[in-house]
Every structure is written in C-alpha cells, then in structure tokens.
Amino acid sequence: MKEYQQILVCGSISYDEIMDYPGRFVDQIQPDRLHQINLSFNVDHLERQLGGTATNIAYNLSFFTKKKIIPISVIGRDGRIFINFFKKHGIDYSHIIINKEKYTATGKAITDLSNNQIWGYYYGPLGLAKKKKLAKIADSNSILILSATAEEAFLAHQHDAISQKIDYMYDPGMTLPWIKKDDLKNGIIHAKWLIGNDYEISLIYKKTGLKMTDLLAKNIAIIITQGENGVIFQDRLHKRHVPAYKVKKIVDPTGAGDAWRGGFISAIVEEKSAVDALIQGNAIASFAIEKYGTVNHRPTRKQIEDRMSVIKNAKVSL
C-alpha cells in the first residue's frame, strides 16, 4: 500500500443555511404541473453554519490522522472565520485564496420530514481556485479528494490531478447537472476511487456509457453510499457491504457524505484495510447526522472506535 503524507482537498468553502420544512415535498408537488412549479415552503427551523465540501471533508479528516490536510479553495471578503476554523483544527490553510471583491460561496437547503433536500447554491469566488496549480502543491506522496466546487476550478484540478498522476477520489455527484460527458469520463477512468450515492452512480453510467465492469477492469474501486443502509464497495477482487451505525435520531443529514469521505480517506492514509476504512467512514458519518450543520460534531477517538466496534460486530458482507 502506498504511504501518503499529505491529503489535498479540492472543493468548496461556503456558508450553509439549513431550513427544516415540517412536511414532505412530495405532498406539495403536482406531477401534471411540473412545467410550471411555483412553491413556497414555510420552515420552522433555520441554522447558519460553516460548510462546503472542502471544509467538511478536511474537518472530518482531522479526527483520525496527523498527516497534512490541505484544502484548496477560495473564501470571500466575509470568510475570515474559515481561516480561524482551519487553524483551530490543525488544518493547513496556506493554499486558500482570499478574494476581497465577492462574498463567500453560500448554499441554502430546505430539508423535509423524509430527509429529502432542495438546494440553491451561490458559487461566489470559488472559480478562482483554478489558479492553484497542483504541481506546485502535490508530490509523489500526495492523495487528493476532488469534490464539488465551481466548474472552472473542478475541471482545472481534475486536469492537474490526471497530468500529475496523483491518486485521487473522484466525487462528481453535484457536478452532474453541468459536467460534459468527456470530462466526466476522463475524470472517472483516471481515478483510484469513484464515489456517489445510488442515484449518482446510475446517472454516471447513463451519462458516460461506462459500465461497472469497465471501471473494475481499470482497477478503479466503486463506492456507493446508501445512507441508513450503509455503503457498498466494489473493487476488482471483492464486493463488500458495510452497514451503517444506527443512530437514535437523525437531526440533520447535511454533510454526512462529506463526513464519510473524510473518515474513509483518513483510514486509507493511516494504512488501514479497505473494510476498516469503510467502517470508519460509516462511524464518523453517524456523528455528523446527529447535529445541525456539517462541522458541529466533535466525537472523541474512543467514541468513534466504539461505534466502529458496533458496526464491525454487525453483519459485514464480504
């Protein structure tokens, strides 16, 4: 197994505004009027939090590894709080660009009683991250997580990761509405891991024409996150299903996927087995959904290990 010394996280840094709708979206949608939707949801809870894929993943990486964690992204004129946040948690912030002209990227979400979400997203200055060339940051011992951000930054980092032959996890889920087929396909076939939920992975296959067998033949591992049903991992040799940790109450599902990614990759860089990495991802994600926001959980190592033991003692399909 390759020994990684630093983790690059290419993604967004943003404020999250999370609202709770005490009903279900499906009850308000008329299937025969989808061409003229005009809906308003009265919410009963509002939270404003720090977030963004780079923020969330970097934070969750910090729980279990002392390897250097380097988010590569951009904040706006109102984003200094993120620098203080990264500094507090021992995360390298030297490759974050500060733009004084625009506001920091902001996402707004409404969550219904079934934990379905509707998002609106302002990218702000995130596209400027394309100026950060990975060749000047990465080395032969680097690993990269490429997650959703502004189009020009995502594609620039994808190009750099491929040309520099950096091992990377490819997380294109939120790019699927805009990314072109050839760019998506190129990002996938050079990745070490492809990750997404059931819907995203199915859409990826449909959009690219790729099949699972094509990816496995190229030694690309496929990770399908399934929320409360756990995660499926398939590589060329094995297919594994690891159950989720059953929490007493899901408070907010926002950021669970990013928490999982941080948990999984932090296990990989610490040279744990694939099964242990999957279990660690599930355990850390379980803490994220018990709190509002994406970076408000702070479990101890013992608490994480206790939940890992529970998952390990459950039925893990190999």
VOBA-1610 file (N, C-alpha, C; in pm, whole numbers, padded with zeros to 5 digits, always signed):
BEGIN
Met+00084-00119+00000Met+00000+00000+00000Met+00088+00125+00000Lys+00051+00222-00081Lys+00129+00345-00090Lys+00120+00424+00039Glu+00231+00484+00080Glu+00232+00564+00202Glu+00210+00710+00167Tyr+00095+00763+00203Tyr+00061+00902+00174Tyr+00100+00991+00292Gln+00153+01109+00260Gln+00196+01201+00364Gln+00112+01328+00371Gln+00041+01360+00263Gln-00045+01477+00268Gln-00172+01453+00186Ile-00279+01516+00231Ile-00411+01498+00169Ile-00456+01633+00114Leu-00475+01641-00016Leu-00527+01762-00078Leu-00678+01748-00092Val-00750+01852-00056Val-00896+01851-00065Val-00939+01966-00155Cys-00973+01934-00278Cys-01020+02034-00373Cys-01172+02036-00369Gly-01228+02147-00328Gly-01373+02155-00315Gly-01414+02295-00276Ser-01533+02308-00224Ser-01589+02440-00192Ser-01569+02474-00044Ile-01562+02603-00019Ile-01574+02657+00116Ile-01693+02751+00111Ser-01790+02728+00197Ser-01913+02808+00187Ser-01987+02813+00319Tyr-02076+02909+00327Tyr-02171+02913+00436Tyr-02292+02828+00396Asp-02347+02757+00493Asp-02468+02677+00471Asp-02583+02737+00551Glu-02694+02756+00486Glu-02817+02792+00556Glu-02914+02674+00541Ile-02948+02614+00653Ile-03027+02490+00651Ile-03161+02516+00717Met-03267+02490+00642Met-03403+02512+00692Met-03480+02381+00697Asp-03562+02365+00799Asp-03642+02243+00815Asp-03787+02270+00779Tyr-03838+02191+00685Tyr-03978+02200+00644Tyr-04056+02088+00713Pro-04156+02121+00796Pro-04227+02019+00873Pro-04334+01946+00792Gly-04302+01911+00671Gly-04391+01837+00583Gly-04308+01758+00485Arg-04371+01713+00375Arg-04299+01636+00274Arg-04319+01702+00137Phe-04208+01720+00066Phe-04214+01785-00064Phe-04314+01716-00157Val-04314+01583-00151Val-04396+01506-00245Val-04544+01540-00232Asp-04586+01582-00112Asp-04727+01615-00091Asp-04765+01748-00154Gln-04667+01828-00191Gln-04694+01960-00247Gln-04670+01968-00399Ile-04620+01861-00455Ile-04585+01861-00597Ile-04696+01794-00679Gln-04740+01863-00782Gln-04840+01809-00873Gln-04768+01757-00998Pro-04764+01626-01017Pro-04689+01569-01130Pro-04732+01623-01267Asp-04859+01662-01282Asp-04904+01712-01411Asp-04877+01862-01429Arg-04809+01924-01331Arg-04778+02067-01340Arg-04628+02094-01319Leu-04546+01996-01352Leu-04403+02012-01331Leu-04342+02119-01419His-04411+02156-01527His-04358+02258-01618His-04383+02399-01565Gln-04456+02413-01457Gln-04485+02545-01403Gln-04488+02542-01249Ile-04379+02491-01193Ile-04370+02480-01047Ile-04357+02619-00985Asn-04438+02645-00884Asn-04430+02769-00807Asn-04468+02734-00664Leu-04369+02702-00584Leu-04393+02653-00449Leu-04325+02740-00345Ser-04385+02747-00229Ser-04325+02816-00115Ser-04343+02726+00007Phe-04232+02701+00078Phe-04236+02614+00195Phe-04212+02696+00321Asn-04305+02693+00413Asn-04287+02760+00540Asn-04206+02670+00633Val-04090+02717+00673Val-03999+02635+00753Val-04011+02673+00900Asp-03974+02578+00987Asp-03986+02605+01130Asp-03852+02606+01202His-03742+02595+01125His-03609+02599+01188His-03507+02647+01086Leu-03417+02734+01130Leu-03312+02787+01043Leu-03180+02783+01117Glu-03077+02729+01050Glu-02942+02729+01103Glu-02848+02788+00999Arg-02755+02872+01042Arg-02648+02922+00954Arg-02517+02864+01005Gln-02445+02794+00915Gln-02328+02717+00956Gln-02212+02735+00858Leu-02093+02699+00905Leu-01979+02686+00814Leu-01995+02556+00737Gly-01957+02558+00611Gly-01971+02436+00532Gly-01891+02441+00404Gly-01938+02365+00306Gly-01866+02347+00181Gly-01793+02215+00183Thr-01777+02154+00067Thr-01718+02020+00062Thr-01575+02017+00115Ala-01495+02118+00082Ala-01356+02119+00130Ala-01351+02137+00281Thr-01434+02226+00334Thr-01440+02247+00479Thr-01482+02119+00551Asn-01590+02059+00504Asn-01645+01942+00571Asn-01550+01823+00568Ile-01495+01796+00451Ile-01407+01680+00437Ile-01279+01701+00516Ala-01219+01819+00506Ala-01095+01846+00581Ala-01118+01831+00731Tyr-01228+01882+00779Tyr-01260+01873+00922Tyr-01269+01728+00967Asn-01340+01646+00891Asn-01356+01505+00930Asn-01228+01425+00911Leu-01143+01466+00821Leu-01012+01404+00809Leu-00930+01422+00937Ser-00949+01536+01002Ser-00864+01572+01116Ser-00887+01484+01238Phe-00996+01408+01243Phe-01025+01325+01359Phe-00924+01212+01379Phe-00876+01155+01268Phe-00801+01029+01280Phe-00665+01028+01212Thr-00619+01141+01161Thr-00486+01140+01101Thr-00410+01267+01136Lys-00280+01253+01148Lys-00193+01367+01171Lys-00120+01407+01043Lys-00154+01339+00932Lys-00094+01377+00805Lys-00143+01517+00767Lys-00065+01587+00686Lys-00101+01723+00650Lys-00228+01724+00566Ile-00323+01807+00605Ile-00451+01822+00535Ile-00453+01960+00472Ile-00470+01965+00339Ile-00457+02091+00266Ile-00581+02117+00182Pro-00678+02195+00232Pro-00789+02236+00147Pro-00742+02337+00043Ile-00791+02322-00079Ile-00757+02414-00188Ile-00887+02476-00236Ser-00906+02603-00203Ser-01034+02665-00233Ser-01022+02817-00219Val-01137+02886-00212Val-01141+03033-00208Val-01247+03078-00108Ile-01214+03182-00033Ile-01314+03248+00051Ile-01331+03392+00003Gly-01442+03452+00041Gly-01469+03590+00003Gly-01434+03687+00114Arg-01480+03809+00098Arg-01445+03916+00191Arg-01504+03896+00330Asp-01601+03806+00340Asp-01664+03777+00469Asp-01624+03640+00522Gly-01511+03586+00474Gly-01479+03447+00505Gly-01366+03423+00601Arg-01319+03526+00669Arg-01205+03509+00757Arg-01229+03404+00865Ile-01353+03385+00904Ile-01385+03288+01007Ile-01340+03146+00969Phe-01335+03118+00838Phe-01290+02985+00794Phe-01141+02965+00822Ile-01062+03071+00802Ile-00919+03061+00832Ile-00899+03028+00980Asn-00973+03096+01065Asn-00964+03071+01209Asn-01008+02929+01243Phe-01110+02881+01172Phe-01160+02746+01195Phe-01054+02642+01158Phe-00993+02657+01041Phe-00890+02561+01000Phe-00770+02566+01094Lys-00732+02685+01133Lys-00619+02700+01225Lys-00647+02628+01356Lys-00768+02643+01407Lys-00807+02580+01534Lys-00794+02429+01528His-00824+02370+01410His-00826+02224+01399His-00702+02167+01330Gly-00597+02246+01323Gly-00469+02196+01272Gly-00469+02166+01123Ile-00552+02237+01048Ile-00563+02216+00904Ile-00486+02326+00831Asp-00404+02288+00735Asp-00320+02383+00661Asp-00409+02472+00571Tyr-00405+02601+00596Tyr-00488+02694+00518Tyr-00407+02781+00422Ser-00282+02742+00398Ser-00191+02826+00319Ser-00226+02831+00171His-00311+02738+00124His-00349+02737-00018His-00494+02779-00040Ile-00549+02853+00056Ile-00682+02911+00040Ile-00667+03055-00008Ile-00729+03086-00119Ile-00725+03221-00175Ile-00830+03307-00105Ile-00793+03431-00075Ile-00888+03526-00016Ile-00922+03631-00122Asn-01049+03636-00159Asn-01097+03733-00258Asn-01175+03842-00184Lys-01134+03966-00203Lys-01194+04078-00129Lys-01307+04146-00204Glu-01343+04095-00322Glu-01447+04159-00402Glu-01584+04093-00385Lys-01586+03960-00369Lys-01713+03889-00361Lys-01736+03832-00222Tyr-01861+03798-00196Tyr-01894+03728-00072Tyr-01857+03580-00087Thr-01831+03516+00024Thr-01802+03373+00025Thr-01921+03295-00029Ala-01891+03186-00098Ala-01997+03100-00153Ala-02097+03063-00043Thr-02223+03048-00083Thr-02329+03018+00013Thr-02428+02918-00045Gly-02460+02817+00034Gly-02562+02720-00005Gly-02682+02732+00087Lys-02801+02720+00031Lys-02924+02725+00108Lys-03003+02595+00081Ala-03040+02528+00190Ala-03109+02400+00176Ala-03238+02398+00256Ile-03340+02332+00201Ile-03463+02301+00275Ile-03470+02149+00285Thr-03489+02100+00407Thr-03498+01957+00432Thr-03639+01923+00479Asp-03699+01819+00418Asp-03834+01782+00460Asp-03831+01668+00561Leu-03948+01620+00602Leu-03956+01517+00705Leu-03899+01383+00661Ser-03885+01364+00530Ser-03826+01240+00478Ser-03677+01254+00453Asn-03620+01366+00500Asn-03479+01398+00480Asn-03442+01420+00334Asn-03543+01450+00249Asn-03514+01497+00114Asn-03472+01643+00124Gln-03387+01686+00029Gln-03338+01822+00034Gln-03350+01891-00102Ile-03375+02021-00098Ile-03371+02108-00215Ile-03266+02215-00186Trp-03168+02229-00276Trp-03058+02323-00255Trp-03058+02434-00359Gly-03013+02550-00315Gly-02976+02659-00404Gly-02834+02696-00368Tyr-02750+02728-00469Tyr-02609+02748-00438Tyr-02552+02867-00513Tyr-02481+02955-00439Tyr-02410+03070-00494Tyr-02261+03038-00489Tyr-02197+03029-00604Tyr-02056+02989-00607Tyr-01960+03099-00566Gly-02004+03224-00578Gly-01916+03334-00536Gly-01782+03330-00608Pro-01671+03340-00533Pro-01539+03345-00596Pro-01471+03209-00615Leu-01544+03098-00596Leu-01481+02966-00594Leu-01403+02933-00721Gly-01448+02989-00836Gly-01379+02959-00961Gly-01233+03001-00961Leu-01196+03096-00876Leu-01058+03144-00871Leu-00961+03037-00822Ala-01013+02930-00764Ala-00926+02821-00717Ala-00850+02757-00833Lys-00895+02779-00956Lys-00825+02724-01072Lys-00682+02777-01081Lys-00655+02889-01015Lys-00520+02948-01018Lys-00421+02865-00938Lys-00471+02781-00850Lys-00384+02697-00769Lys-00346+02572-00849Lys-00221+02564-00889Lys-00172+02452-00969Lys-00123+02340-00878Leu-00178+02223-00897Leu-00145+02112-00809Leu+00001+02071-00819Ala+00064+02098-00932Ala+00205+02062-00949Ala+00293+02136-00848Lys+00246+02251-00800Lys+00324+02329-00704Lys+00291+02291-00559Ile+00192+02207-00542Ile+00149+02170-00407Ile+00170+02022-00380Ala+00134+01938-00477Ala+00139+01793-00459Ala+00279+01738-00480Asp+00304+01622-00423Asp+00426+01547-00451Asp+00388+01400-00468Ser+00487+01316-00477Ser+00461+01174-00504Ser+00390+01104-00388Asn+00386+01168-00272Asn+00321+01109-00155Asn+00187+01176-00123Ser+00129+01242-00224Ser+00002+01310-00203Ser-00116+01225-00248Ile-00227+01244-00181Ile-00354+01186-00222Ile-00454+01301-00229Leu-00549+01291-00319Leu-00640+01403-00346Leu-00785+01356-00338Ile-00868+01441-00280Ile-01014+01423-00289Ile-01065+01536-00376Leu-01125+01502-00490Leu-01178+01601-00582Leu-01329+01602-00569Ser-01381+01709-00506Ser-01523+01717-00477Ser-01582+01844-00536Ala-01713+01859-00523Ala-01786+01964-00592Ala-01738+02104-00556Thr-01722+02186-00660Thr-01689+02327-00646Thr-01729+02394-00777Ala-01685+02516-00800Ala-01718+02585-00925Ala-01660+02510-01044Glu-01729+02517-01157Glu-01694+02438-01274Glu-01548+02454-01315Glu-01502+02579-01330Glu-01367+02600-01382Glu-01260+02549-01286Ala-01287+02557-01155Ala-01192+02506-01057Ala-01191+02353-01057Phe-01308+02294-01060Phe-01318+02147-01061Phe-01243+02088-01180Leu-01267+02143-01299Leu-01204+02090-01419Leu-01053+02116-01421Ala-01010+02231-01370Ala-00867+02261-01365Ala-00796+02163-01271His-00855+02136-01156His-00793+02043-01062His-00798+01900-01115Gln-00905+01867-01185Gln-00912+01734-01247Gln-00799+01717-01348His-00780+01817-01432His-00673+01812-01533His-00536+01797-01466Asp-00514+01875-01360Asp-00385+01869-01291Asp-00363+01734-01225Ala-00467+01680-01162Ala-00453+01551-01094Ala-00417+01440-01192Ile-00479+01445-01310Ile-00450+01344-01412Ile-00309+01361-01466Ser-00273+01484-01501Ser-00142+01508-01562Ser-00028+01483-01464Gln-00054+01506-01334Gln+00049+01483-01232Gln+00046+01341-01177Lys-00049+01261-01225Lys-00063+01121-01184Lys-00079+01108-01032Ile-00166+01193-00977Ile-00195+01189-00833Ile-00308+01090-00809Asp-00295+01007-00708Asp-00405+00920-00669Asp-00519+01006-00616Tyr-00641+00984-00668Tyr-00750+01068-00620Tyr-00883+00994-00610Met-00964+01042-00515Met-01103+01000-00504Met-01186+01098-00586Tyr-01267+01045-00675Tyr-01347+01128-00766Tyr-01490+01132-00715Asp-01535+01254-00684Asp-01665+01274-00621Asp-01745+01375-00704Pro-01797+01332-00819Pro-01857+01426-00914Pro-02007+01448-00897Gly-02067+01394-00790Gly-02213+01395-00778Gly-02279+01528-00808Met-02235+01634-00741Met-02301+01763-00758Met-02257+01837-00885Thr-02164+01777-00960Thr-02126+01836-01088Thr-02210+01781-01203Leu-02286+01677-01178Leu-02354+01606-01286Leu-02450+01691-01370Pro-02515+01795-01312Pro-02602+01878-01397Pro-02527+01956-01505Trp-02396+01980-01486Trp-02326+02063-01585Trp-02205+01997-01653Ile-02146+01897-01592Ile-02022+01843-01648Ile-02049+01769-01779Lys-01960+01790-01877Lys-01974+01727-02007Lys-01930+01580-02001Lys-01988+01503-02090Lys-01964+01359-02091Lys-01816+01326-02095Asp-01741+01388-02184Asp-01599+01354-02200Asp-01518+01391-02077Asp-01552+01506-02015Asp-01481+01546-01893Asp-01511+01450-01779Leu-01636+01412-01767Leu-01676+01318-01663Leu-01608+01183-01682Lys-01610+01136-01803Lys-01549+01006-01833Lys-01399+01008-01805Asn-01334+01118-01844Asn-01190+01130-01823Asn-01157+01133-01674Gly-01240+01204-01597Gly-01217+01209-01453Gly-01232+01073-01387Ile-01325+00995-01436Ile-01351+00864-01377Ile-01241+00763-01409Ile-01202+00756-01535Ile-01110+00649-01576Ile-00968+00668-01523His-00938+00786-01471His-00806+00808-01412His-00810+00807-01259Ala-00928+00785-01202Ala-00943+00790-01056Ala-00900+00659-00991Lys-00872+00666-00862Lys-00847+00545-00784Lys-00977+00496-00720Trp-01063+00593-00681Trp-01194+00560-00625Trp-01298+00651-00690Leu-01412+00595-00725Leu-01529+00671-00769Leu-01634+00658-00660Ile-01688+00772-00614Ile-01785+00768-00505Ile-01910+00846-00540Gly-02024+00794-00496Gly-02151+00862-00515Gly-02261+00779-00450Asn-02382+00836-00444Asn-02494+00757-00394Asn-02555+00676-00509Asp-02657+00597-00480Asp-02718+00510-00582Asp-02758+00589-00706Tyr-02828+00699-00684Tyr-02878+00779-00795Tyr-02762+00835-00878Glu-02662+00889-00810Glu-02549+00950-00881Glu-02471+00848-00963Ile-02446+00732-00906Ile-02370+00630-00979Ile-02448+00582-01101Ser-02578+00563-01086Ser-02661+00523-01200Ser-02659+00629-01309Leu-02668+00756-01269Leu-02665+00865-01366Leu-02530+00874-01436Ile-02424+00848-01361Ile-02289+00848-01419Ile-02277+00742-01529Tyr-02324+00621-01500Tyr-02320+00515-01600Tyr-02401+00554-01724Lys-02518+00613-01702Lys-02603+00653-01813Lys-02539+00763-01896Lys-02480+00860-01828Lys-02424+00976-01897Lys-02297+00943-01973Thr-02215+00854-01919Thr-02085+00823-01982Thr-02089+00701-02073Gly-02185+00613-02051Gly-02185+00487-02125Gly-02092+00384-02063Leu-02025+00421-01955Leu-01937+00327-01885Leu-02020+00225-01808Lys-01961+00110-01784Lys-02023+00007-01703Lys-01932-00025-01584Met-01991-00086-01484Met-01912-00124-01368Met-01793-00210-01407Thr-01814-00301-01499Thr-01706-00391-01540Thr-01592-00313-01607Asp-01625-00205-01676Asp-01521-00123-01738Asp-01430-00063-01632Leu-01490-00014-01524Leu-01412+00051-01419Leu-01330-00051-01340Leu-01391-00165-01310Leu-01319-00266-01236Leu-01199-00317-01314Ala-01215-00326-01446Ala-01104-00371-01531Ala-00986-00275-01527Lys-01014-00147-01497Lys-00908-00045-01486Lys-00862-00028-01341Asn-00906-00119-01255Asn-00868-00117-01113Asn-00917+00008-01041Ile-01035+00055-01079Ile-01100+00168-01012Ile-01202+00110-00915Ala-01192+00146-00789Ala-01287+00099-00688Ala-01411+00186-00693Ile-01528+00126-00677Ile-01656+00196-00682Ile-01718+00193-00543Ile-01752+00312-00493Ile-01812+00324-00360Ile-01951+00384-00376Ile-02051+00312-00328Ile-02190+00359-00336Ile-02241+00379-00194Thr-02263+00505-00158Thr-02316+00534-00024Thr-02468+00522-00027Gln-02524+00464+00079Gln-02667+00434+00083Gln-02735+00486+00210Gly-02680+00591+00269Gly-02743+00650+00386Gly-02758+00550+00499Glu-02880+00534+00547Glu-02905+00447+00662Glu-02883+00299+00629Asn-02867+00267+00500Asn-02841+00128+00461Asn-02692+00098+00447Gly-02608+00195+00480Gly-02465+00168+00480Gly-02397+00203+00349Val-02299+00122+00311Val-02219+00152+00193Val-02181+00023+00122Ile-02172+00032-00010Ile-02125-00081-00092Ile-01992-00041-00154Phe-01897-00129-00143Phe-01763-00108-00200Phe-01732-00223-00293Gln-01689-00192-00414Gln-01653-00299-00506Gln-01524-00264-00577Asp-01429-00354-00570Asp-01307-00343-00649Asp-01293-00469-00732Arg-01179-00488-00791Arg-01162-00599-00885Arg-01172-00735-00816Leu-01144-00739-00687Leu-01139-00867-00617Leu-01260-00895-00529His-01322-00789-00474His-01426-00810-00374His-01543-00714-00394Lys-01659-00758-00346Lys-01772-00669-00327Lys-01810-00676-00181Arg-01816-00560-00117Arg-01841-00556+00026Arg-01959-00465+00056His-02043-00507+00149His-02147-00419+00203His-02123-00403+00352Val-02111-00277+00396Val-02090-00248+00538Val-02210-00169+00589Pro-02276-00217+00693Pro-02397-00150+00742Pro-02364-00017+00809Ala-02464+00069+00816Ala-02450+00197+00885Ala-02463+00175+01036Tyr-02414+00272+01110Tyr-02440+00273+01254Tyr-02578+00334+01273Lys-02662+00268+01349Lys-02799+00313+01367Lys-02806+00416+01480Val-02824+00541+01447Val-02835+00645+01548Val-02978+00650+01601Lys-02995+00707+01720Lys-03127+00714+01780Lys-03216+00814+01705Lys-03156+00924+01659Lys-03235+01026+01591Lys-03148+01099+01489Ile-03197+01105+01365Ile-03129+01184+01262Ile-03175+01329+01276Val-03084+01416+01312Val-03117+01557+01332Val-03103+01634+01201Asp-02997+01607+01127Asp-02970+01680+01002Asp-02877+01596+00915Pro-02924+01550+00798Pro-02840+01465+00713Pro-02735+01540+00633Thr-02742+01674+00636Thr-02648+01754+00557Thr-02504+01727+00599Gly-02418+01699+00503Gly-02277+01680+00532Gly-02237+01538+00570Ala-02334+01447+00577Ala-02299+01309+00615Ala-02205+01246+00511Gly-02231+01275+00384Gly-02145+01220+00280Gly-02003+01271+00288Asp-01988+01400+00316Asp-01853+01457+00331Asp-01783+01398+00453Ala-01858+01378+00561Ala-01801+01316+00681Ala-01752+01175+00648Trp-01832+01103+00570Trp-01793+00967+00531Trp-01662+00969+00451Arg-01652+01061+00357Arg-01531+01070+00275Arg-01408+01099+00360Gly-01424+01190+00457Gly-01313+01220+00547Gly-01274+01099+00630Gly-01373+01027+00681Gly-01345+00909+00760Gly-01275+00800+00681Phe-01322+00779+00559Phe-01264+00673+00475Phe-01120+00706+00436Ile-01098+00826+00385Ile-00963+00860+00338Ile-00864+00871+00453Ser-00910+00917+00570Ser-00818+00923+00685Ser-00774+00783+00726Ala-00859+00684+00704Ala-00819+00545+00731Ala-00722+00495+00625Ile-00745+00532+00502Ile-00655+00490+00393Ile-00514+00542+00415Val-00500+00671+00451Val-00366+00728+00469Val-00298+00672+00593Glu-00377+00616+00685Glu-00318+00550+00802Glu-00297+00401+00776Glu-00313+00362+00649Glu-00283+00226+00601Glu-00371+00119+00664Lys-00496+00154+00689Lys-00592+00055+00735Lys-00648-00022+00617Ser-00710-00137+00643Ser-00767-00219+00537Ser-00888-00149+00478Ala-00931-00195+00360Ala-01048-00137+00295Ala-01172-00152+00383Val-01188-00267+00447Val-01305-00289+00533Val-01302-00194+00652Asp-01187-00178+00715Asp-01178-00087+00828Asp-01201+00057+00785Ala-01157+00092+00664Ala-01181+00227+00613Ala-01329+00251+00590Leu-01399+00152+00539Leu-01544+00163+00519Leu-01616+00177+00653Ile-01574+00097+00749Ile-01635+00103+00883Ile-01610+00239+00946Gln-01489+00291+00932Gln-01456+00421+00990Gln-01539+00531+00924Gly-01555+00523+00793Gly-01639+00620+00723Gly-01781+00620+00776Asn-01838+00501+00793Asn-01975+00490+00845Asn-01986+00544+00988Ala-01885+00515+01069Ala-01889+00560+01209Ala-01885+00712+01218Ile-01794+00775+01145Ile-01783+00921+01153Ile-01906+00988+01095Ala-01959+00934+00987Ala-02082+00991+00928Ala-02197+00987+01027Ser-02200+00887+01113Ser-02311+00875+01209Ser-02312+00990+01309Phe-02197+01044+01340Phe-02192+01159+01431Phe-02240+01286+01362Ala-02211+01298+01233Ala-02249+01419+01159Ala-02400+01438+01155Ile-02475+01329+01142Ile-02620+01342+01127Ile-02693+01365+01259Glu-02619+01361+01369Glu-02679+01384+01500Glu-02675+01532+01541Lys-02613+01616+01457Lys-02601+01758+01487Lys-02648+01840+01367Tyr-02700+01960+01395Tyr-02726+02054+01286Tyr-02593+02102+01231Gly-02590+02124+01100Gly-02468+02172+01037Gly-02374+02058+01006Thr-02265+02091+00942Thr-02174+01988+00890Thr-02044+01977+00967Val-02014+02074+01055Val-01887+02068+01128Val-01908+02097+01278Asn-02024+02058+01329Asn-02054+02082+01470Asn-02040+01957+01556His-02017+01843+01495His-01991+01722+01571His-01842+01718+01606Arg-01809+01670+01722Arg-01669+01658+01762Arg-01652+01535+01850Pro-01668+01416+01791Pro-01653+01294+01870Pro-01508+01270+01911Thr-01490+01205+02023Thr-01356+01166+02065Thr-01314+01041+01987Arg-01187+01014+01990Arg-01138+00892+01924Arg-01206+00769+01982Lys-01222+00766+02114Lys-01286+00649+02177Lys-01430+00634+02131Gln-01504+00745+02121Gln-01642+00739+02075Gln-01650+00685+01932Ile-01559+00728+01848Ile-01556+00677+01710Ile-01523+00528+01710Glu-01423+00490+01787Glu-01382+00349+01791Glu-01493+00261+01847Asp-01570+00312+01944Asp-01683+00235+01999Asp-01786+00207+01890Arg-01816+00307+01810Arg-01915+00286+01704Arg-01858+00197+01594Met-01729+00207+01570Met-01667+00116+01473Met-01681-00028+01519Ser-01665-00051+01647Ser-01679-00187+01702Ser-01821-00240+01684Val-01920-00153+01704Val-02058-00194+01686Val-02083-00234+01540Ile-02033-00152+01448Ile-02051-00184+01305Ile-01978-00313+01269Lys-01857-00327+01321Lys-01776-00445+01289Lys-01844-00572+01339Asn-01910-00563+01454Asn-01977-00679+01511Asn-02113-00707+01447Ala-02161-00612+01368Ala-02284-00637+01291Ala-02246-00723+01170Lys-02342-00751+01088Lys-02316-00837+00972Lys-02250-00755+00861Val-02121-00777+00841Val-02047-00712+00734Val-02031-00812+00620Ser-02094-00785+00508Ser-02091-00879+00397Ser-01962-00862+00318Leu-01893-00972+00294Leu-01767-00970+00219Leu-01777-01048+00089
//
